[in-house]
Amino acid sequence: MKDLRQIREVITDPQDYEHELSYTENLATGDARTWISPNHPTAFPTPTITLTAPPMPPLMLHWAVNKPIDATRGESDLTPILPWALRYSEWLKDRVRLNRQRTRAAMLDIMVADDTQVEGKRRQLRTSNPVEAGIYVHGPGEEITMHSLNINAGQAEEDGKVLRLAIATGSNLALHYLGEGESTNYSTAKEMGEPTARFFADRQQDLIWCLQDMLSVAYRRFCLVTSIEVPKDMELQVTVTEVARADNESLAKAAHAIIQALAIASARAWIDDETALAIALKFAGELMPIDRVRDILTKAREEYDDRPRLDPPPFTKEPDDKNGDELSPDHYLGEQGSVTKTDLNGDELTPGRPASPPATVTKPNQKGTDP
């Protein structure tokens, strides 16, 4: 691992500043050393017919976060925090220093009624300081006044809170993570903690990306050295713990409900499998790129091609009578929905016929045509 200050220059493609080619490092001796990037043309030399492996120059991988547009270097997450953390530290030191000075610079004014006792009282106070002892016993002939520095310590509370707020804002932290819980309840803390969780989840994904990139480059060079065919997809699987433990119960209920609805929609040809799986993963709290969703579907169809398919539910028509004749238009009579047991021909209905609300019947006019 190289520190950012050790890299003098990042050399990129003249036509594309995001396409890094090499890096220039400042050595302790004052000399410069050049490292090539995996994007350099000589990073992965073409295998030769000879048995010896081609020479492999050392590579340097560069991962940047918080990189501004048109820049070749990123910025640390601590960059906006460190100046305010230094100011807060100095502010605390000043407060402690002033409080100590106020205590030590306190002046005890004693008025003695008997002038003959003044010099003896001075010698007594030199050997026994009542300010440091915190207690002083005197008689009715003495009047004591305590003078101290007025530094308005109570007005510094808001200053400290502003400094802590600046630190929390720069580090994407809520105030209750810094011990500011007196003005926060459970509801506000839960809402304020969500952006913090998303920020650390993004940083977790950045670390995963760094590890995957490093492993992919290393394995690709290993394949070149050992004359092994480089796979198109290494199928790396990364498992990490959750940054913030989500409400798994609510996610499970939402995923269960949406999967049932999507299964019916897919079976009735209302939605394709790719969109259905993407929506189901979204409700389960697992957002994946569309290429990953397509890979999952392709692999599932190859391995589980003989799985049972969910067919659309058949349309069930209300049963006719025993002879298959049309039902009587007034087979529902009365407000209670009493059912007649005959059809148009007076035949008995099929046993177990379910009762349904009366249907609208179109009656022909005198000419025998529909109105």
C-alpha positions in Angstrom: 0.0 0.0 0.0 1.3 3.4 -1.0 0.4 6.7 0.6 -1.1 9.3 -1.5 1.8 11.7 -0.8 4.3 9.2 -2.3 2.7 9.4 -5.8 4.0 12.3 -7.7 1.9 12.0 -10.8 -0.9 9.9 -12.3 -0.4 9.5 -16.1 -3.6 9.0 -18.0 -4.7 8.5 -21.6 -4.6 11.9 -23.4 -8.0 11.2 -24.8 -9.6 9.9 -21.5 -8.5 11.2 -18.1 -10.3 8.3 -16.4 -8.2 5.7 -18.3 -5.1 5.6 -16.0 -1.9 4.2 -17.6 1.0 4.6 -15.0 2.0 6.2 -11.8 5.2 8.0 -10.7 6.3 7.3 -7.1 8.7 9.5 -5.1 11.3 7.3 -3.4 13.1 8.1 -0.1 16.4 8.5 -2.0 14.8 11.3 -4.2 14.6 9.1 -7.3 11.4 8.3 -9.1 9.9 4.9 -9.9 7.2 4.2 -12.5 4.4 1.7 -11.9 2.1 0.7 -14.7 -1.7 0.3 -14.4 -3.7 -2.8 -15.4 -4.9 -0.6 -18.3 -1.4 -0.3 -19.7 -0.8 -2.2 -22.9 2.1 -4.1 -21.4 0.3 -5.1 -18.2 -1.0 -8.4 -19.7 1.5 -9.5 -22.4 0.4 -11.9 -25.1 1.4 -15.5 -24.4 4.2 -16.9 -26.6 4.8 -20.3 -28.1 7.8 -20.9 -25.9 7.4 -22.7 -22.6 8.7 -19.8 -20.6 6.2 -17.3 -19.4 6.4 -13.8 -20.7 7.9 -11.2 -18.4 5.4 -9.6 -16.1 6.1 -6.0 -15.0 4.8 -5.1 -11.5 1.4 -3.4 -11.4 -0.2 -0.8 -9.2 -3.9 -0.6 -8.7 -5.5 2.7 -7.8 -8.9 3.0 -6.0 -10.2 6.5 -5.5 -13.3 7.6 -3.5 -14.7 11.1 -3.3 -13.0 12.0 -6.6 -14.2 15.3 -8.1 -15.0 15.6 -11.8 -12.0 15.9 -14.1 -9.6 14.8 -11.3 -7.3 11.9 -11.1 -7.1 11.6 -7.3 -9.7 11.1 -4.7 -10.2 12.6 -1.3 -10.2 11.0 2.1 -13.4 11.0 4.2 -11.4 12.5 7.0 -10.3 15.6 5.0 -13.3 17.8 5.9 -13.3 16.5 9.5 -9.7 17.0 10.6 -9.7 20.8 10.7 -12.9 20.9 12.8 -11.7 18.2 15.1 -8.5 20.2 15.6 -10.6 23.3 16.4 -12.7 21.4 18.8 -9.7 20.0 20.6 -8.1 23.5 20.9 -11.4 24.8 22.1 -11.6 22.2 24.9 -8.0 23.0 25.9 -8.8 26.7 26.1 -11.8 26.0 28.3 -9.9 23.9 30.7 -7.0 26.4 30.7 -9.3 29.3 31.5 -11.2 27.5 34.2 -8.0 26.5 35.9 -6.7 30.1 35.6 -9.9 31.4 37.0 -9.6 29.1 40.0 -5.9 29.8 40.6 -6.2 33.5 40.1 -9.0 33.9 42.6 -8.3 36.6 45.2 -9.4 36.4 48.8 -10.0 39.8 50.4 -10.1 39.7 54.2 -10.9 42.7 56.3 -9.6 42.5 59.9 -11.2 44.7 62.5 -8.1 44.7 64.8 -5.1 46.3 63.1 -2.7 44.5 65.3 -3.8 41.2 63.8 -3.3 42.1 60.2 0.4 41.0 59.9 -0.2 37.7 61.7 -3.1 37.0 59.3 -0.9 37.6 56.3 1.7 35.1 57.6 -1.2 32.6 58.2 -2.5 32.9 54.7 1.0 32.4 53.2 1.4 29.0 54.9 -2.3 27.9 54.5 -4.0 29.0 51.3 -7.8 28.9 51.9 -8.5 29.0 48.1 -6.8 25.6 47.6 -8.1 24.2 50.8 -11.6 25.2 50.0 -12.5 26.1 53.6 -11.7 29.1 55.8 -12.8 29.6 59.4 -13.0 33.2 60.8 -14.6 35.1 63.6 -17.0 38.0 63.7 -14.1 40.5 63.5 -13.2 39.5 59.9 -15.1 40.2 56.7 -14.1 38.0 53.7 -14.8 38.7 50.0 -14.0 36.2 47.2 -13.0 37.8 43.8 -12.7 35.5 40.7 -12.4 36.0 37.0 -15.6 36.1 35.0 -15.0 34.2 31.8 -18.7 33.5 31.0 -18.3 29.8 30.9 -22.0 29.2 30.5 -22.0 30.9 27.0 -19.5 28.4 25.6 -22.1 25.5 25.4 -23.5 26.6 22.1 -20.0 27.1 20.7 -19.0 23.5 21.5 -22.3 22.2 20.0 -21.6 24.0 16.8 -18.2 22.5 16.5 -19.5 19.0 17.2 -22.2 19.5 14.6 -19.6 20.5 12.0 -17.6 17.3 12.8 -20.8 15.2 12.6 -21.8 16.7 9.3 -18.4 16.1 7.7 -18.3 12.5 8.9 -22.0 11.8 7.9 -22.8 10.9 11.5 -25.9 11.8 13.5 -25.5 13.8 16.7 -26.6 10.9 18.9 -23.6 8.9 17.6 -21.4 11.6 19.3 -23.2 11.5 22.6 -25.7 14.3 21.8 -28.8 12.4 23.0 -30.5 15.0 25.2 -32.3 16.5 22.2 -33.0 13.3 20.4 -35.8 10.7 20.9 -36.1 7.2 19.4 -38.0 8.4 16.3 -35.6 11.1 15.3 -32.6 9.0 16.1 -34.0 6.2 13.8 -34.5 8.7 10.9 -31.2 10.4 11.4 -29.4 7.1 11.5 -30.6 6.0 8.1 -28.3 8.3 6.1 -25.3 7.2 8.2 -26.1 3.5 7.6 -26.3 4.2 3.8 -23.0 6.0 3.9 -21.2 3.1 5.6 -22.9 0.6 3.3 -21.5 2.5 0.3 -18.1 2.4 1.9 -18.5 -1.3 2.4 -19.3 -1.8 -1.2 -16.2 0.3 -2.2 -14.0 -2.1 -0.1 -15.7 -5.1 -1.8 -15.0 -3.6 -5.2 -11.4 -3.1 -4.3 -11.0 -6.7 -3.2 -12.7 -8.0 -6.3 -10.6 -5.9 -8.6 -7.4 -7.0 -6.9 -8.4 -10.7 -7.1 -9.5 -10.4 -10.7 -6.2 -8.8 -11.8 -4.1 -11.3 -9.8 -5.9 -14.3 -11.1 -5.7 -13.0 -14.7 -2.0 -12.7 -14.4 -1.8 -16.2 -12.8 -3.7 -17.6 -15.8 -1.2 -16.0 -18.2 1.8 -17.4 -16.3 0.4 -20.9 -16.1 -1.1 -20.9 -19.6 -4.7 -21.3 -18.3 -7.6 -19.8 -20.2 -8.8 -16.7 -18.5 -12.5 -17.1 -17.6 -14.9 -14.5 -18.7 -16.6 -14.4 -15.3 -14.8 -15.5 -12.2 -18.2 -15.7 -10.3 -16.8 -14.2 -7.2 -19.2 -14.3 -4.3 -18.7 -11.8 -1.4 -20.5 -12.2 1.9 -20.4 -9.4 4.4 -22.3 -8.6 7.5 -25.0 -5.9 7.5 -23.8 -2.4 8.5 -27.1 -1.7 10.1 -29.4 -4.6 11.0 -32.6 -4.0 9.0 -36.0 -5.0 10.0 -35.8 -8.5 8.5 -39.3 -9.4 9.6 -40.9 -6.6 7.6 -38.7 -7.3 4.6 -39.6 -11.0 4.7 -43.4 -10.1 4.8 -43.0 -7.7 1.9 -41.0 -10.1 -0.2 -43.5 -12.9 0.5 -46.5 -10.8 -0.5 -44.9 -9.4 -3.7 -43.6 -12.8 -4.8 -47.1 -14.2 -4.6 -48.5 -11.3 -6.7 -45.6 -11.5 -9.2 -46.1 -15.3 -9.6 -49.7 -14.8 -10.6 -48.8 -11.9 -12.9 -46.0 -13.9 -14.6 -48.2 -17.0 -14.9 -50.9 -14.9 -16.7 -48.2 -13.3 -19.0 -48.6 -9.9 -17.5 -44.9 -9.5 -16.7 -41.6 -11.1 -17.8 -39.4 -13.1 -15.4 -36.6 -10.5 -15.5 -38.8 -7.7 -14.3 -40.5 -9.9 -11.7 -37.3 -11.0 -10.2 -35.9 -7.5 -10.1 -39.0 -6.2 -8.3 -39.0 -9.2 -5.8 -35.3 -8.5 -4.9 -36.1 -4.9 -4.4 -38.9 -5.7 -1.9 -36.5 -8.1 -0.2 -34.0 -5.3 0.3 -31.4 -6.8 -2.1 -30.7 -4.4 -5.0 -28.8 -6.0 -7.8 -27.8 -4.7 -11.3 -29.8 -6.0 -14.2 -26.9 -8.0 -15.5 -26.8 -9.9 -12.3 -30.5 -10.5 -12.4 -30.2 -11.9 -16.0 -27.3 -14.2 -14.9 -29.5 -15.6 -12.0 -32.3 -16.3 -14.4 -30.1 -18.0 -16.9 -28.4 -20.2 -14.3 -31.8 -21.1 -12.8 -33.2 -22.1 -16.1 -30.1 -24.3 -16.9 -30.1 -26.1 -13.5 -33.8 -26.3 -12.8 -35.3 -26.6 -16.2 -37.5 -29.6 -15.2 -39.1 -27.7 -12.2 -42.9 -27.5 -12.2 -44.3 -24.5 -13.9 -47.1 -22.4 -12.5 -49.9 -22.4 -15.0 -52.6 -19.7 -15.0 -55.6 -20.7 -13.0 -58.4 -22.0 -15.4 -61.5 -19.9 -15.8 -64.3 -21.6 -14.0 -67.8 -21.0 -15.4 -70.8 -21.3 -13.3 -72.3 -24.8 -13.8 -75.5 -25.1 -15.9 -78.3 -27.5 -15.0 -78.2 -31.2 -15.6 -79.1 -30.8 -19.3 -76.8 -27.9 -19.9 -79.7 -25.5 -20.5 -79.6 -21.7 -19.8 -80.7 -20.6 -16.4 -83.9 -18.9 -15.7 -83.6 -15.0 -15.7 -85.4 -14.9 -12.4 -83.7 -17.7 -10.6 -82.9 -15.1 -7.9 -85.9 -13.7 -6.2 -86.6 -11.6 -3.2 -84.4 -9.4 -1.1 -82.9 -12.4 0.7 -81.7 -13.9 -2.6 -83.9 -17.0 -2.6 -82.9 -19.3 -5.4 -85.3 -21.1 -7.7 -84.4 -24.6 -8.6 -85.3 -24.5 -12.2 -83.9 -23.1 -15.5 -85.7 -21.8 -18.5 -87.1 -25.2 -19.4 -88.1 -25.9 -15.8 -85.3 -28.5 -15.3 -83.6 -29.0 -11.9 -80.3 -27.2 -11.4 -77.1 -29.0 -10.8 -76.6 -30.0 -7.2 -74.1 -27.8 -5.3 -74.5 -24.8 -7.6 -73.0 -21.8 -5.8 -75.2 -18.8 -5.2 -74.1 -15.6 -7.0 -75.5 -12.1 -7.2 -78.2 -11.7 -9.8 -76.9 -10.9 -13.3 -78.2 -8.3 -15.7 -80.4 -10.0 -18.3 -81.1 -8.5 -21.7 -84.7 -9.2 -22.8 -85.6 -9.1 -26.5 -88.0 -6.6 -27.9 -91.2 -7.4 -29.8 -89.3 -7.8 -33.1 -87.1 -10.5 -31.5 -83.9 -8.3 -31.6 -81.8 -6.8 -28.9 -82.9 -3.3 -27.9 
